[in-house]
């Protein structure tokens, strides 16, 4: 038997009624975990995929319209990985793997001549974000 009784405001309480609460205007109810987790970006913020691999930069990699770039681009960081690279659309999971481990998992790719092959996309230059194909034999 649960009832919503008006409560006094304190740090653990919300002064606004939540979903399904029957408190009237100006009456507080308990906040039962309606807050968003810290990892979810707020509107206007960008989700970061990891720390910039460029030595000494310290910026964060985020997804832009055409590529994944460093948050310190205004300070001169040139690190960027284009979304459309090597005939593949790179996903955020692939970018996390590239900046963390230096390579992706095994993928079905096409080489420069158009022949199909299995390989990894590897991060060749940690300063610029240049990527290349490494065939798996």
Protein Blocks (a to p, Z undefined) as FASTA:
>chain_A
ZZdddddddfkbcfbdcehiabdehiacddehiaccfklccehiacdfbdcfbghklpac
dddfkbccdfklmnopabdcdfbgghiacdfklmmmmmmnopacddddddfkopacdddd
ddfblknopacddddZZ
